[in-house]
Amino acid sequence: MDISTSTALVTGANRGLGARFAAELVARGAKVYAAARKPETIELPGVIPVALDITDPASVQAAVEATGDVNLLINNAGSSTRSPLLTGDPADIRLEMETHCFGTLWASRGFVPQIEARGGGTILNVLSVLSWVAFPTSGAYSAAKAAEWQLSNALRVELAPKKIRVASLHVGYMDTDMTSTVTDPKHDPLDIARLALDAVAADEYEIVADELSRRVKAGLAGGIDGLYPQLP
């Protein structure tokens, strides 16, 4: 995909990885719609702010009507309630699924007609290493990201005849607000945005951005014993 001639829409573009995606797309010559629930919080030069709450189908439709020429959709908007499944607030658990699974689906369904009308393009879903492995303190997030992973696989097959490529990005910790309490080493989100866009330009389907994600992916073949050695 030629990034320099693309028109991109980035969800959750007001901060973190989304803001880096939007800035890097502008630097590469793309036209960029920067979407957020509160577009007034977007302070990036060269972008077109768009109001968008991906969990609200009416908001998605309004964003679709406010654009019209998107051929690169980056589903980046996310939430992290740090909720375990057994004791977490049901509203928090539902929010994780509404955002990562259903929100990604509603945004994709909304913008597919635009992408198809331009002769095809790419949808990039920002996933996580936690799509493939679960931690006790983030069960809701892991479950939602796993659902988004399979959703990406299903959309990839459904959209191939329309010349729409669905790519998925798997990455560990990044230095963003979402990981402010994490003390483990974290990646610069700008580095991840650049790596991911290079992969989109090369028409890659799966982007495994760091060593942790590569190790966990390799561990999937080993089954439960390999992924969860702490189990009795």
Backbone as CSV, one residue per row, in Angstrom:
resi,resn,N_x,N_y,N_z,CA_x,CA_y,CA_z,C_x,C_y,C_z
1,MET,0.844,-1.189,0.000,0.000,0.000,0.000,0.885,1.246,0.000
2,ASP,0.518,2.217,-0.809,1.266,3.465,-0.864,0.716,4.413,0.198
3,ILE,1.433,4.548,1.305,0.979,5.395,2.400,0.847,6.850,1.949
4,SER,1.746,7.298,1.088,1.794,8.718,0.718,0.562,9.173,-0.053
5,THR,-0.153,8.241,-0.671,-1.351,8.607,-1.426,-2.634,8.154,-0.723
6,SER,-2.505,7.703,0.504,-3.658,7.162,1.215,-4.379,8.248,2.009
7,THR,-5.620,7.945,2.332,-6.379,8.753,3.280,-6.687,7.861,4.468
8,ALA,-6.124,8.211,5.616,-6.210,7.359,6.792,-7.140,7.948,7.837
9,LEU,-7.807,7.078,8.563,-8.529,7.471,9.769,-7.983,6.650,10.917
10,VAL,-7.543,7.339,11.968,-6.973,6.689,13.147,-7.914,6.909,14.315
11,THR,-8.392,5.835,14.931,-9.239,5.982,16.109,-8.357,6.105,17.355
12,GLY,-8.872,6.801,18.349,-8.088,7.031,19.565,-6.824,7.819,19.284
13,ALA,-6.943,8.847,18.436,-5.757,9.555,17.944,-5.344,10.739,18.803
14,ASN,-5.987,10.920,19.938,-5.674,12.087,20.757,-4.491,11.870,21.697
15,ARG,-4.010,10.632,21.814,-2.875,10.392,22.712,-2.268,9.025,22.403
16,GLY,-1.167,8.728,23.079,-0.550,7.415,23.005,-0.175,6.986,21.596
17,LEU,-0.338,5.699,21.337,0.026,5.140,20.041,-0.776,5.781,18.916
18,GLY,-2.054,6.072,19.150,-2.876,6.671,18.117,-2.339,8.012,17.651
19,ALA,-1.893,8.843,18.584,-1.317,10.138,18.221,-0.042,9.952,17.419
20,ARG,0.756,8.943,17.764,1.991,8.671,17.010,1.670,8.167,15.612
21,PHE,0.654,7.315,15.499,0.234,6.867,14.170,-0.156,8.070,13.304
22,ALA,-0.984,8.949,13.857,-1.463,10.092,13.083,-0.309,10.985,12.651
23,ALA,0.607,11.269,13.572,1.744,12.138,13.254,2.643,11.511,12.200
24,GLU,2.884,10.213,12.302,3.762,9.542,11.349,3.104,9.449,9.973
25,LEU,1.801,9.259,9.941,1.087,9.249,8.662,1.191,10.597,7.959
26,VAL,1.040,11.674,8.716,1.207,13.008,8.136,2.620,13.174,7.586
27,ALA,3.610,12.725,8.363,5.007,12.838,7.925,5.261,12.065,6.641
28,ARG,4.493,11.000,6.402,4.669,10.195,5.193,3.803,10.662,4.023
29,GLY,3.083,11.756,4.212,2.344,12.350,3.108,0.880,11.982,3.017
30,ALA,0.362,11.224,3.979,-1.042,10.808,3.929,-1.961,11.947,4.370
31,LYS,-3.190,11.890,3.886,-4.264,12.705,4.457,-4.777,11.959,5.676
32,VAL,-4.956,12.658,6.807,-5.235,11.964,8.055,-6.437,12.563,8.775
33,TYR,-7.429,11.711,9.033,-8.502,12.036,9.958,-8.101,11.478,11.326
34,ALA,-7.997,12.363,12.309,-7.640,11.951,13.667,-8.917,11.907,14.494
35,ALA,-9.332,10.707,14.884,-10.628,10.523,15.529,-10.478,10.302,17.028
36,ALA,-11.392,10.887,17.780,-11.426,10.709,19.230,-12.811,11.064,19.726
37,ARG,-13.156,10.564,20.906,-14.463,10.917,21.468,-14.573,12.423,21.692
38,LYS,-13.455,13.049,22.071,-13.416,14.500,22.259,-12.402,15.081,21.273
39,PRO,-12.842,15.419,20.059,-11.880,15.877,19.046,-11.154,17.157,19.428
40,GLU,-11.703,17.913,20.362,-11.028,19.131,20.797,-9.734,18.837,21.553
41,THR,-9.524,17.579,21.957,-8.287,17.211,22.643,-7.172,16.860,21.667
42,ILE,-7.457,16.848,20.381,-6.443,16.525,19.365,-5.663,17.787,19.028
43,GLU,-4.366,17.733,19.221,-3.515,18.905,19.026,-2.382,18.611,18.051
44,LEU,-2.672,17.855,17.024,-1.664,17.475,16.045,-1.774,18.347,14.815
45,PRO,-0.681,18.944,14.367,-0.735,19.729,13.133,-0.921,18.833,11.917
46,GLY,-1.679,19.313,10.954,-1.811,18.611,9.684,-2.878,17.553,9.626
47,VAL,-3.668,17.369,10.716,-4.723,16.354,10.713,-6.091,17.025,10.709
48,ILE,-7.109,16.230,10.385,-8.495,16.692,10.420,-9.181,15.999,11.596
49,PRO,-9.484,16.722,12.690,-10.130,16.081,13.837,-11.545,15.610,13.494
50,VAL,-11.901,14.442,14.011,-13.226,13.870,13.790,-13.733,13.316,15.116
51,ALA,-14.978,13.595,15.442,-15.590,13.029,16.640,-15.977,11.581,16.377
52,LEU,-15.553,10.678,17.275,-15.874,9.265,17.077,-15.776,8.501,18.387
53,ASP,-16.876,7.879,18.773,-16.918,6.917,19.857,-17.241,5.579,19.223
54,ILE,-16.252,4.702,19.134,-16.441,3.462,18.370,-17.450,2.522,19.010
55,THR,-17.782,2.727,20.287,-18.773,1.870,20.937,-20.196,2.298,20.622
56,ASP,-20.361,3.409,19.913,-21.677,3.962,19.601,-21.886,3.932,18.083
57,PRO,-22.709,3.010,17.578,-22.912,2.927,16.125,-23.364,4.237,15.495
58,ALA,-24.139,5.057,16.215,-24.569,6.341,15.665,-23.383,7.280,15.493
59,SER,-22.444,7.239,16.434,-21.233,8.050,16.328,-20.370,7.576,15.170
60,VAL,-20.292,6.269,14.980,-19.547,5.731,13.836,-20.151,6.224,12.531
61,GLN,-21.473,6.164,12.424,-22.137,6.599,11.199,-21.902,8.085,10.938
62,ALA,-21.917,8.891,12.002,-21.655,10.327,11.838,-20.233,10.568,11.330
63,ALA,-19.273,9.778,11.832,-17.890,9.918,11.368,-17.756,9.486,9.915
64,VAL,-18.482,8.446,9.536,-18.479,8.006,8.139,-18.990,9.131,7.243
65,GLU,-20.063,9.760,7.654,-20.657,10.837,6.852,-19.770,12.078,6.826
66,ALA,-18.923,12.250,7.850,-18.046,13.423,7.916,-16.779,13.249,7.091
67,THR,-16.552,12.033,6.582,-15.320,11.760,5.828,-15.670,11.472,4.375
68,GLY,-15.501,10.235,3.923,-15.925,9.880,2.569,-14.850,9.312,1.682
69,ASP,-13.577,9.445,2.075,-12.498,9.019,1.173,-11.445,8.159,1.863
70,VAL,-11.803,7.516,2.958,-10.847,6.704,3.721,-10.507,5.421,2.973
71,ASN,-9.223,5.088,2.893,-8.826,3.768,2.391,-7.818,3.078,3.307
72,LEU,-7.528,3.712,4.454,-6.695,3.090,5.487,-7.327,3.399,6.836
73,LEU,-7.851,2.371,7.479,-8.487,2.511,8.788,-7.581,1.871,9.830
74,ILE,-7.197,2.646,10.839,-6.388,2.108,11.930,-7.255,2.060,13.179
75,ASN,-7.669,0.859,13.547,-8.492,0.635,14.731,-7.587,0.561,15.952
76,ASN,-7.328,1.724,16.528,-6.392,1.831,17.638,-7.075,2.108,18.979
77,ALA,-8.261,2.699,18.970,-8.912,3.099,20.218,-9.052,1.910,21.155
78,GLY,-8.757,2.130,22.428,-8.813,1.029,23.376,-9.115,1.501,24.782
79,SER,-9.267,0.545,25.664,-9.483,0.823,27.083,-8.749,-0.241,27.881
80,SER,-8.415,0.091,29.111,-7.774,-0.890,29.991,-8.262,-0.653,31.412
81,THR,-9.209,-1.481,31.838,-9.779,-1.328,33.175,-9.033,-2.151,34.223
82,ARG,-8.089,-2.998,33.754,-7.333,-3.881,34.656,-8.265,-4.752,35.506
83,SER,-9.322,-5.218,34.885,-10.326,-5.994,35.608,-10.099,-7.490,35.467
84,PRO,-10.000,-8.207,36.589,-10.037,-9.679,36.505,-11.460,-10.124,36.186
85,LEU,-11.591,-11.313,35.660,-12.905,-11.771,35.217,-13.817,-12.167,36.384
86,LEU,-13.269,-12.747,37.419,-14.115,-13.249,38.501,-14.560,-12.163,39.469
87,THR,-13.725,-11.178,39.720,-14.039,-10.170,40.733,-14.181,-8.760,40.166
88,GLY,-13.928,-8.573,38.889,-14.015,-7.248,38.294,-15.448,-6.760,38.173
89,ASP,-15.596,-5.450,38.107,-16.905,-4.837,37.913,-17.458,-5.274,36.557
90,PRO,-18.667,-5.824,36.518,-19.222,-6.251,35.233,-19.253,-5.130,34.196
91,ALA,-19.442,-3.891,34.637,-19.461,-2.775,33.686,-18.094,-2.593,33.041
92,ASP,-17.025,-2.798,33.816,-15.677,-2.681,33.262,-15.392,-3.808,32.276
93,ILE,-15.814,-5.010,32.631,-15.597,-6.156,31.745,-16.349,-5.952,30.435
94,ARG,-17.574,-5.466,30.534,-18.362,-5.204,29.330,-17.733,-4.092,28.487
95,LEU,-17.185,-3.060,29.149,-16.531,-1.976,28.419,-15.367,-2.494,27.583
96,GLU,-14.568,-3.406,28.151,-13.441,-3.960,27.398,-13.929,-4.641,26.118
97,MET,-14.981,-5.443,26.239,-15.487,-6.155,25.069,-16.160,-5.200,24.089
98,GLU,-16.921,-4.234,24.603,-17.585,-3.264,23.739,-16.569,-2.449,22.941
99,THR,-15.432,-2.127,23.575,-14.426,-1.310,22.907,-13.616,-2.132,21.913
100,HIS,-12.951,-3.177,22.407,-11.980,-3.877,21.576,-12.617,-4.792,20.542
101,CYS,-13.688,-5.444,20.904,-14.321,-6.373,19.959,-15.402,-5.673,19.138
102,PHE,-16.471,-5.253,19.802,-17.588,-4.676,19.061,-17.236,-3.322,18.460
103,GLY,-16.475,-2.496,19.182,-16.092,-1.203,18.630,-15.269,-1.342,17.365
104,THR,-14.322,-2.271,17.375,-13.533,-2.538,16.174,-14.418,-3.011,15.031
105,LEU,-15.398,-3.832,15.350,-16.317,-4.323,14.317,-17.170,-3.191,13.756
106,TRP,-17.742,-2.355,14.634,-18.614,-1.276,14.142,-17.823,-0.298,13.270
107,ALA,-16.604,0.045,13.691,-15.790,0.952,12.885,-15.449,0.321,11.536
108,SER,-15.097,-0.939,11.550,-14.750,-1.623,10.298,-15.947,-1.672,9.359
109,ARG,-17.097,-2.077,9.875,-18.304,-2.145,9.036,-18.662,-0.769,8.472
110,GLY,-18.464,0.265,9.297,-18.820,1.599,8.852,-17.970,2.103,7.703
111,PHE,-16.655,1.827,7.769,-15.745,2.408,6.785,-15.435,1.487,5.602
112,VAL,-15.844,0.237,5.663,-15.587,-0.672,4.535,-16.130,-0.129,3.214
113,PRO,-17.347,0.432,3.166,-17.820,0.943,1.865,-16.916,2.023,1.272
114,GLN,-16.364,2.896,2.108,-15.434,3.915,1.606,-14.175,3.268,1.042
115,ILE,-13.636,2.312,1.789,-12.402,1.655,1.349,-12.646,0.914,0.041
116,GLU,-13.765,0.214,-0.034,-14.088,-0.529,-1.259,-14.279,0.414,-2.432
117,ALA,-14.915,1.565,-2.191,-15.168,2.527,-3.270,-13.874,3.095,-3.842
118,ARG,-12.818,3.078,-3.053,-11.528,3.572,-3.532,-10.689,2.458,-4.171
119,GLY,-11.307,1.321,-4.386,-10.609,0.221,-5.042,-9.901,-0.714,-4.097
120,GLY,-10.159,-0.567,-2.812,-9.525,-1.416,-1.807,-8.597,-0.614,-0.917
121,GLY,-8.024,-1.289,0.048,-7.142,-0.625,0.997,-6.832,-1.538,2.160
122,THR,-6.627,-0.948,3.332,-6.173,-1.724,4.482,-6.897,-1.293,5.750
123,ILE,-7.205,-2.270,6.576,-7.643,-2.045,7.956,-6.554,-2.630,8.854
124,LEU,-6.028,-1.809,9.751,-5.037,-2.269,10.721,-5.666,-2.279,12.105
125,ASN,-5.737,-3.449,12.708,-6.258,-3.589,14.066,-5.106,-3.680,15.057
126,VAL,-5.103,-2.769,16.017,-4.060,-2.770,17.046,-4.456,-3.758,18.126
127,LEU,-3.756,-4.872,18.181,-4.039,-5.915,19.163,-3.017,-5.833,20.298
128,SER,-2.481,-6.937,20.740,-1.591,-6.965,21.892,-1.017,-8.362,22.025
129,VAL,0.102,-8.479,22.721,0.584,-9.804,23.084,-0.462,-10.518,23.941
130,LEU,-1.302,-9.734,24.632,-2.344,-10.331,25.472,-3.511,-10.883,24.655
131,SER,-3.434,-10.762,23.332,-4.359,-11.519,22.474,-4.082,-13.005,22.582
132,TRP,-2.847,-13.356,22.942,-2.391,-14.749,22.917,-2.112,-15.339,24.294
133,VAL,-2.034,-14.510,25.316,-1.734,-15.015,26.652,-2.462,-14.138,27.660
134,ALA,-2.858,-14.728,28.798,-3.624,-13.992,29.804,-2.845,-13.864,31.104
135,PHE,-2.963,-12.699,31.740,-2.420,-12.465,33.075,-3.588,-12.368,34.055
136,PRO,-3.408,-12.814,35.295,-4.528,-12.827,36.252,-5.148,-11.457,36.493
137,THR,-4.356,-10.397,36.408,-4.863,-9.062,36.723,-5.460,-8.340,35.527
138,SER,-5.500,-8.977,34.378,-6.032,-8.307,33.184,-6.885,-9.262,32.352
139,GLY,-7.675,-10.078,33.040,-8.469,-11.080,32.334,-9.449,-10.492,31.345
140,ALA,-10.095,-9.374,31.710,-11.084,-8.770,30.818,-10.421,-8.232,29.560
141,TYR,-9.289,-7.577,29.720,-8.567,-7.030,28.568,-8.092,-8.156,27.658
142,SER,-7.515,-9.208,28.251,-7.016,-10.328,27.453,-8.142,-11.006,26.680
143,ALA,-9.277,-11.205,27.347,-10.405,-11.849,26.676,-10.903,-10.991,25.512
144,ALA,-10.967,-9.673,25.716,-11.436,-8.780,24.657,-10.455,-8.737,23.494
145,LYS,-9.152,-8.732,23.805,-8.154,-8.699,22.739,-8.116,-10.021,21.983
146,ALA,-8.339,-11.134,22.683,-8.417,-12.422,21.995,-9.611,-12.441,21.043
147,ALA,-10.727,-11.870,21.479,-11.892,-11.781,20.600,-11.590,-10.901,19.391
148,GLU,-10.866,-9.806,19.611,-10.513,-8.922,18.508,-9.560,-9.607,17.531
149,TRP,-8.705,-10.472,18.054,-7.798,-11.237,17.180,-8.603,-12.125,16.238
150,GLN,-9.544,-12.881,16.784,-10.339,-13.765,15.934,-11.249,-12.967,15.009
151,LEU,-11.751,-11.827,15.511,-12.524,-10.943,14.645,-11.684,-10.499,13.452
152,SER,-10.418,-10.174,13.705,-9.512,-9.766,12.622,-9.341,-10.891,11.609
153,ASN,-9.186,-12.108,12.098,-9.049,-13.251,11.199,-10.289,-13.424,10.327
154,ALA,-11.467,-13.298,10.953,-12.713,-13.485,10.210,-12.912,-12.375,9.174
155,LEU,-12.644,-11.125,9.580,-12.782,-10.020,8.636,-11.785,-10.147,7.486
156,ARG,-10.608,-10.645,7.791,-9.579,-10.802,6.750,-10.107,-11.691,5.624
157,VAL,-10.774,-12.777,6.002,-11.309,-13.703,5.003,-12.497,-13.084,4.274
158,GLU,-13.378,-12.409,5.022,-14.575,-11.829,4.411,-14.245,-10.678,3.465
159,LEU,-13.216,-9.907,3.790,-12.935,-8.698,3.023,-11.942,-8.904,1.885
160,ALA,-11.282,-10.039,1.839,-10.309,-10.284,0.770,-10.914,-10.111,-0.628
161,PRO,-12.148,-10.604,-0.885,-12.718,-10.417,-2.236,-12.955,-8.951,-2.591
162,LYS,-13.027,-8.074,-1.589,-13.221,-6.651,-1.827,-11.887,-5.904,-1.964
163,LYS,-10.792,-6.636,-1.980,-9.449,-6.064,-2.064,-9.127,-5.193,-0.846
164,ILE,-9.657,-5.610,0.306,-9.374,-4.931,1.563,-8.565,-5.877,2.433
165,ARG,-7.348,-5.453,2.749,-6.432,-6.261,3.544,-6.624,-5.928,5.024
166,VAL,-6.749,-6.934,5.877,-6.863,-6.723,7.316,-5.566,-7.173,7.971
167,ALA,-4.863,-6.227,8.559,-3.606,-6.509,9.254,-3.819,-6.409,10.756
168,SER,-3.012,-7.138,11.508,-3.109,-7.091,12.970,-1.732,-6.828,13.560
169,LEU,-1.691,-5.966,14.574,-0.456,-5.595,15.245,-0.447,-6.177,16.645
170,HIS,0.564,-6.987,16.934,0.746,-7.553,18.270,1.989,-6.936,18.891
171,VAL,1.846,-6.381,20.082,2.965,-5.710,20.735,2.796,-5.824,22.246
172,GLY,3.907,-5.784,22.953,3.882,-5.828,24.410,3.690,-4.441,24.996
173,TYR,4.457,-4.127,26.024,4.275,-2.857,26.708,4.832,-1.691,25.901
174,MET,4.050,-0.603,25.836,4.502,0.652,25.250,4.418,1.746,26.299
175,ASP,5.207,2.778,26.131,5.255,3.863,27.106,4.110,4.842,26.843
176,THR,2.921,4.463,27.315,1.725,5.288,27.142,0.997,5.398,28.477
177,ASP,-0.067,6.210,28.503,-0.857,6.356,29.729,-1.408,5.017,30.202
178,MET,-1.734,4.141,29.271,-2.343,2.862,29.625,-1.408,1.986,30.455
179,THR,-0.102,2.176,30.312,0.876,1.353,31.040,1.658,2.177,32.060
180,SER,1.040,3.239,32.561,1.755,4.130,33.477,2.185,3.442,34.765
181,THR,1.485,2.374,35.169,1.843,1.671,36.408,2.789,0.495,36.167
182,VAL,3.124,0.234,34.918,3.996,-0.900,34.584,5.456,-0.488,34.760
183,THR,6.220,-1.321,35.454,7.636,-1.023,35.686,8.565,-1.790,34.753
184,ASP,8.032,-2.736,33.979,8.852,-3.476,33.026,9.288,-2.559,31.877
185,PRO,10.320,-2.941,31.136,10.742,-2.129,29.984,9.595,-1.915,29.005
186,LYS,9.536,-0.708,28.445,8.449,-0.350,27.536,9.010,0.246,26.247
187,HIS,8.296,-0.015,25.138,8.713,0.489,23.838,8.238,1.925,23.638
188,ASP,8.978,2.682,22.844,8.545,3.998,22.404,7.407,3.796,21.398
189,PRO,6.217,4.353,21.655,5.104,4.124,20.722,5.366,4.659,19.315
190,LEU,6.210,5.674,19.177,6.529,6.158,17.837,7.290,5.102,17.047
191,ASP,8.188,4.381,17.720,8.908,3.292,17.043,7.935,2.220,16.567
192,ILE,6.938,1.909,17.408,5.955,0.884,17.037,5.096,1.370,15.878
193,ALA,4.696,2.637,15.889,3.902,3.183,14.789,4.675,3.104,13.482
194,ARG,5.944,3.458,13.522,6.757,3.416,12.301,6.905,1.991,11.791
195,LEU,7.181,1.062,12.704,7.316,-0.348,12.308,6.014,-0.860,11.694
196,ALA,4.893,-0.529,12.327,3.604,-1.016,11.837,3.275,-0.431,10.468
197,LEU,3.549,0.852,10.261,3.252,1.465,8.963,4.171,0.932,7.871
198,ASP,5.412,0.624,8.229,6.290,-0.026,7.254,5.691,-1.357,6.811
199,ALA,5.135,-2.099,7.779,4.530,-3.393,7.455,3.264,-3.229,6.624
200,VAL,2.458,-2.209,6.934,1.265,-1.931,6.127,1.674,-1.603,4.696
201,ALA,2.710,-0.798,4.553,3.196,-0.447,3.214,3.672,-1.678,2.451
202,ALA,4.164,-2.687,3.190,4.646,-3.926,2.570,3.542,-4.968,2.429
203,ASP,2.300,-4.594,2.753,1.128,-5.477,2.618,1.236,-6.726,3.485
204,GLU,1.761,-6.583,4.690,1.835,-7.715,5.621,0.506,-7.874,6.355
205,TYR,0.156,-9.114,6.635,-1.079,-9.395,7.357,-0.896,-9.366,8.871
206,GLU,0.209,-9.873,9.353,0.433,-9.981,10.790,1.739,-9.289,11.152
207,ILE,1.673,-8.380,12.115,2.828,-7.588,12.522,3.132,-7.929,13.978
208,VAL,4.201,-8.634,14.196,4.612,-9.024,15.547,5.785,-8.126,15.903
209,ALA,5.533,-7.143,16.760,6.412,-5.980,16.850,7.596,-6.123,17.788
210,ASP,7.580,-7.108,18.684,8.671,-7.155,19.660,8.975,-8.594,20.053
211,GLU,10.067,-8.749,20.781,10.535,-10.082,21.131,9.548,-10.805,22.045
212,LEU,8.935,-10.089,22.981,7.955,-10.723,23.864,6.814,-11.323,23.055
213,SER,6.286,-10.574,22.108,5.186,-11.090,21.288,5.630,-12.273,20.440
214,ARG,6.866,-12.217,19.931,7.378,-13.350,19.149,7.497,-14.606,20.014
215,ARG,7.960,-14.453,21.253,8.098,-15.615,22.141,6.739,-16.213,22.478
216,VAL,5.782,-15.347,22.768,4.452,-15.852,23.130,3.801,-16.527,21.922
217,LYS,3.938,-15.939,20.747,3.377,-16.571,19.546,3.983,-17.956,19.338
218,ALA,5.298,-18.058,19.494,5.956,-19.353,19.335,5.462,-20.343,20.387
219,GLY,5.138,-19.818,21.580,4.679,-20.679,22.657,3.295,-21.245,22.448
220,LEU,2.514,-20.667,21.531,1.178,-21.188,21.276,1.213,-22.645,20.829
221,ALA,2.249,-23.005,20.095,2.354,-24.385,19.610,2.611,-25.371,20.738
222,GLY,3.113,-24.867,21.867,3.415,-25.747,22.995,2.233,-26.023,23.897
223,GLY,1.117,-25.365,23.638,-0.081,-25.624,24.426,-0.057,-24.958,25.794
224,ILE,-0.977,-25.379,26.648,-1.163,-24.752,27.957,0.084,-24.860,28.822
225,ASP,0.750,-26.009,28.793,1.930,-26.199,29.634,3.018,-25.188,29.317
226,GLY,3.166,-24.848,28.040,4.187,-23.911,27.667,3.859,-22.469,28.000
227,LEU,2.583,-22.110,27.853,2.169,-20.730,28.098,1.973,-20.419,29.571
228,TYR,1.564,-21.421,30.351,1.248,-21.181,31.756,1.967,-22.208,32.648
229,PRO,3.286,-22.103,32.752,4.044,-23.074,33.536,3.724,-23.015,35.029
230,GLN,3.065,-21.943,35.474,2.745,-21.819,36.886,1.573,-22.699,37.311
231,LEU,0.842,-23.257,36.335,-0.311,-24.069,36.686,0.135,-25.410,37.289
232,PRO,-0.628,-25.909,38.293,-0.269,-27.200,38.919,-0.523,-28.372,37.977
